[in-house]
Amino acid sequence: MSTPTARGFIPVLTNPHFRALWIAQLLAQTSQHAIHFVQMVLIEQLTGSTVHLGFTILAFTLPGVLFSPVAGVIVDRFPKKWVLVASNLTRVLLVGSYLLVLNTLHGAWEVLAIYVITFCTATLAQFFSPAEASTIPLLVGEDRLIEANSLFTLTMALSQVAGLLMLGPLAVSLLKVQGGFIMIALMYLGAAILVSTIPKDRPLIGVVGGVPGVSIAEGLSGWRRMWGEFKEGLQFVVSKRKLKAAMMHLVTITTLVMVMAMVAPGYAARVLGMAPENAVIVFAPAGVGMLLATGIVGRWGHVLRRAGFAYAGLVLVGLTFGAMGVLSLDYQRLLQPILQVYPHAAFSLTSATMALGLVLGLCMSSVNILAQTVLQQESPAYIRGRVFSVQFMLNNIVGIPPMLALGGIADAVGIPRVLEVVGLAAVLLAIASIFLGRVDFTIKKPGMRRALNPGNASPAQPAPTAPTGKTAGRPEQTVSEVK
């Protein structure tokens, strides 16, 4: 199955409009993840507080909870090309406003303005993503939709590694914070120029929830339908043992990546005694480890016992977090940066930290790839989009409380202790996922029976059975299911 998909990349990439959208996605999403790192380094420089780093992460994750459903509805009311162009151009202005804030405001007002800009920038991303997803079938057609979405999914994963773990740290190290913002603004501008070259589409004004003939005045029923379909996706996940464990692994890894992003600048500055931007010593090896895992698991993953390897990988992630805490315990005893007291230990301490970062990235990416594969294989096409929407929602909902709690804990007891606690929690979650994958929590409801048996759906609910012909609502419905 992988061979046809690989062959299918060539036809879609030779499509100039699709290629422009794909490169725009790479630029925009890499910029989005890179700016997260730059924001956290900036807050660390201004406040030296892990609590404030937690608030920064909250500012760019909360819009995903608040605006994801709203954004999809609004995107259907306007030409998607202009949504893509406007969202990128507005982000250019917002990223540029960081420079204005840094040169005009000071103290608490400066920090508050950074939170507001961060929140607004992340909100715009909620409109870019569904507009981008809805544009794909308009450019490639349904016969190339699987290949196109496979390519976009791969790029989405690589952009997170490239932006958060590699480009962001390198940009701050080489260009400093303000130079990093300028580079990211130029990348957003490039994305805006690229999407401006794709054909303009017509908004489906008379379509609500992918069903032609429903008026906008009946939007309330569309909201109810959307919520009902989301609940069916959640019930489907709960009813499948393998899906429950895989979902737990994915949400855990996403949360751990955010934890690593939150503590790494403080780890470099307060624990080791380096500049905050030198968090690259943790992030860059972790990024290399993630890329290695992509190649290794892609080459030999088919011979692995996937569930067992994923459990073991999550345990190893926990042990590595704990090892980073143990490595820096002298900070707890000395109450000052380690390298200020032991400057001769710079090479050994830095080398050990980079080695642990490499193992961390390798294991986290391996677990993530295996769990993502289980989600794709165990979810039929008619409900796969809803399954992934459950994952995205849980990523944000589950990730926010640890961000807020761990920030205060880190300031109170120290980052090394937090790393040990996080490591223990990862090991316990690996054990809990084994139990979760063996227990049946099937929910017996009519909606659940329809989800499990799409052929039994009533004629009034045609969406799960996938239909017929190229109606006006079909491309939108297809993308929502695949994405």
PEKAPE-V837434 format. One record per residue. RES is the residue in three letters. OMEGA is omega as a letter, one per 40 degrees, with the letter a starting at -180 (* if undefined). Layout:
# PEKAPE-V837434
res->{RES;RES}
omega->{OMEGA;OMEGA}
This chain:
# PEKAPE-V837434
res->{MET;SER;THR;PRO;THR;ALA;ARG;GLY;PHE;ILE;PRO;VAL;LEU;THR;ASN;PRO;HIS;PHE;ARG;ALA;LEU;TRP;ILE;ALA;GLN;LEU;LEU;ALA;GLN;THR;SER;GLN;HIS;ALA;ILE;HIS;PHE;VAL;GLN;MET;VAL;LEU;ILE;GLU;GLN;LEU;THR;GLY;SER;THR;VAL;HIS;LEU;GLY;PHE;THR;ILE;LEU;ALA;PHE;THR;LEU;PRO;GLY;VAL;LEU;PHE;SER;PRO;VAL;ALA;GLY;VAL;ILE;VAL;ASP;ARG;PHE;PRO;LYS;LYS;TRP;VAL;LEU;VAL;ALA;SER;ASN;LEU;THR;ARG;VAL;LEU;LEU;VAL;GLY;SER;TYR;LEU;LEU;VAL;LEU;ASN;THR;LEU;HIS;GLY;ALA;TRP;GLU;VAL;LEU;ALA;ILE;TYR;VAL;ILE;THR;PHE;CYS;THR;ALA;THR;LEU;ALA;GLN;PHE;PHE;SER;PRO;ALA;GLU;ALA;SER;THR;ILE;PRO;LEU;LEU;VAL;GLY;GLU;ASP;ARG;LEU;ILE;GLU;ALA;ASN;SER;LEU;PHE;THR;LEU;THR;MET;ALA;LEU;SER;GLN;VAL;ALA;GLY;LEU;LEU;MET;LEU;GLY;PRO;LEU;ALA;VAL;SER;LEU;LEU;LYS;VAL;GLN;GLY;GLY;PHE;ILE;MET;ILE;ALA;LEU;MET;TYR;LEU;GLY;ALA;ALA;ILE;LEU;VAL;SER;THR;ILE;PRO;LYS;ASP;ARG;PRO;LEU;ILE;GLY;VAL;VAL;GLY;GLY;VAL;PRO;GLY;VAL;SER;ILE;ALA;GLU;GLY;LEU;SER;GLY;TRP;ARG;ARG;MET;TRP;GLY;GLU;PHE;LYS;GLU;GLY;LEU;GLN;PHE;VAL;VAL;SER;LYS;ARG;LYS;LEU;LYS;ALA;ALA;MET;MET;HIS;LEU;VAL;THR;ILE;THR;THR;LEU;VAL;MET;VAL;MET;ALA;MET;VAL;ALA;PRO;GLY;TYR;ALA;ALA;ARG;VAL;LEU;GLY;MET;ALA;PRO;GLU;ASN;ALA;VAL;ILE;VAL;PHE;ALA;PRO;ALA;GLY;VAL;GLY;MET;LEU;LEU;ALA;THR;GLY;ILE;VAL;GLY;ARG;TRP;GLY;HIS;VAL;LEU;ARG;ARG;ALA;GLY;PHE;ALA;TYR;ALA;GLY;LEU;VAL;LEU;VAL;GLY;LEU;THR;PHE;GLY;ALA;MET;GLY;VAL;LEU;SER;LEU;ASP;TYR;GLN;ARG;LEU;LEU;GLN;PRO;ILE;LEU;GLN;VAL;TYR;PRO;HIS;ALA;ALA;PHE;SER;LEU;THR;SER;ALA;THR;MET;ALA;LEU;GLY;LEU;VAL;LEU;GLY;LEU;CYS;MET;SER;SER;VAL;ASN;ILE;LEU;ALA;GLN;THR;VAL;LEU;GLN;GLN;GLU;SER;PRO;ALA;TYR;ILE;ARG;GLY;ARG;VAL;PHE;SER;VAL;GLN;PHE;MET;LEU;ASN;ASN;ILE;VAL;GLY;ILE;PRO;PRO;MET;LEU;ALA;LEU;GLY;GLY;ILE;ALA;ASP;ALA;VAL;GLY;ILE;PRO;ARG;VAL;LEU;GLU;VAL;VAL;GLY;LEU;ALA;ALA;VAL;LEU;LEU;ALA;ILE;ALA;SER;ILE;PHE;LEU;GLY;ARG;VAL;ASP;PHE;THR;ILE;LYS;LYS;PRO;GLY;MET;ARG;ARG;ALA;LEU;ASN;PRO;GLY;ASN;ALA;SER;PRO;ALA;GLN;PRO;ALA;PRO;THR;ALA;PRO;THR;GLY;LYS;THR;ALA;GLY;ARG;PRO;GLU;GLN;THR;VAL;SER;GLU;VAL;LYS}
omega->{a;a;i;i;i;i;a;i;a;i;a;a;i;i;a;a;i;a;i;i;a;i;i;i;a;i;a;a;i;i;a;i;i;a;i;i;a;i;a;i;i;i;i;i;a;a;a;a;i;i;i;i;i;i;i;i;i;a;a;i;a;i;i;i;a;a;a;i;a;a;a;i;a;a;a;a;a;i;a;i;a;i;i;a;a;a;i;i;i;i;i;a;a;i;i;a;i;a;i;a;a;a;a;a;a;i;a;a;i;i;a;i;i;i;a;i;i;i;a;i;i;i;i;i;i;i;a;a;i;i;i;a;a;a;a;a;i;a;a;a;a;a;i;a;a;a;a;a;i;i;i;i;i;a;i;i;a;a;i;i;a;a;a;a;a;a;a;i;a;i;a;i;a;a;a;a;a;i;i;i;i;i;a;i;i;i;i;i;i;i;i;i;a;a;i;a;a;a;i;i;i;i;a;a;a;a;i;i;i;a;a;i;i;a;i;i;i;a;a;i;i;i;i;i;a;i;i;i;i;i;i;i;i;i;i;i;a;a;a;a;i;a;a;a;a;i;i;i;a;a;i;a;i;i;i;i;i;i;i;i;a;a;a;i;i;i;i;a;a;a;a;a;i;i;a;a;i;i;i;i;i;a;a;i;i;i;i;i;i;i;i;i;i;i;a;a;i;a;a;a;a;a;a;i;a;a;a;i;i;i;a;i;i;i;i;i;i;i;i;i;i;i;i;i;i;a;a;a;i;i;i;a;a;a;i;a;a;a;i;i;a;a;a;a;a;a;a;a;i;a;i;i;i;i;i;i;i;i;a;i;a;a;a;a;i;i;a;a;a;i;i;i;i;i;a;a;a;a;i;a;a;a;a;i;i;i;i;i;i;i;a;i;a;i;a;a;a;a;a;a;i;i;a;a;a;i;i;i;a;i;a;a;i;a;i;i;i;i;i;i;i;i;i;i;i;i;i;i;i;i;i;a;i;i;a;a;a;a;a;i;a;i;a;i;i;i;i;i;i;a;a;a;a;i;i;a;a;a;a;a;a;a;a;a;i;a;a;i;a;i;a;a;a;a;a;a;a;a;a;i;a;a;*}
